Amino acid sequence: MIMRLAPIGAFGAMAFTIGKYGVGTLVQLGQLIICFYITCILFVVVVLGSIARATGFSIFKFIRYIREELLIVLGTSSSESALPRMLDKMEKLGCRKSVVGLVIPTGYSFNLDGTSIYLTMAAVFIAQATNSHMDIFHQITLLVVLLLSSKGAAGVTGSGFIVLAATISAVGHLPVAGLALILGIDRFMSEARALTNLVGNGVATVVVAKWVKELDAKQMDDVLNNRVPANKTHELSS
């Protein structure tokens, strides 16, 4: 039911934005979407890619390994929808079950990379669109509040927008009415948020497992290089 009604809600939000602020806002909103997607891609490839390389695996091979989970997230716009499959996949990759059971669920509150990128870019966009001057003090205050409020974002569709609304209302420097500007495009940015969150949680699990010496590096290498099918890998003893 939710999946069928979501496009109607997105259409209504976009119609409201265009009707209130004009067709010209589509250009700026389109630029925001493009910049957000590019930023998420760069974050995954450069930042997470560097962390993955330092840990001993390729970020591209890892993305290929969890491609089915990524498709689920892409279709639902919720990283939490792939939680059960990610738990199983990370264990088969070579991470001990106890580590996976701690890092993955915790990451849905404390490691939402895509949501953090979205909150920052959306807040800056609203400030520029409403011509709200932000000095260094206001920027630092907003950053600190975002760091705290982002921990309350769940891995479900629309949670990032709710957190953004709560943050802007708490800070008080930006007009809450400015949220109407990005209401219509939030659904289009939700996919990139969820995908980035999922990849970030997966990489974090491998990093933590290696850090506490609970990672079977040989098994991970075999699975990522297709030398051993993922559904036939042995699980580490807990």
Secondary structure, DSSP 4 states (H G I P E B T S, - for coil): -HHHHHHHHHHHHHHHHHHHH-TTHHHHHHHHHHHHHHHHHHIIIIIIHHHHHHHTS-HHHHHHHTHHHHHHHHHHT-GGGGHHHHHHHHHHHTB-HHHHHHHHHHHHHH--HHHHHHHHHHHHHHHHHTT----HHHHHHHHHHHHHHGGG--SSTTHHHHHHHHHHHHH-SS-GGGHHHHHTTHHHHHHHHHHHHHHHHHHHHHHHHHHTT-B-HHHHHHHHTTSS-GGGPPPPP-
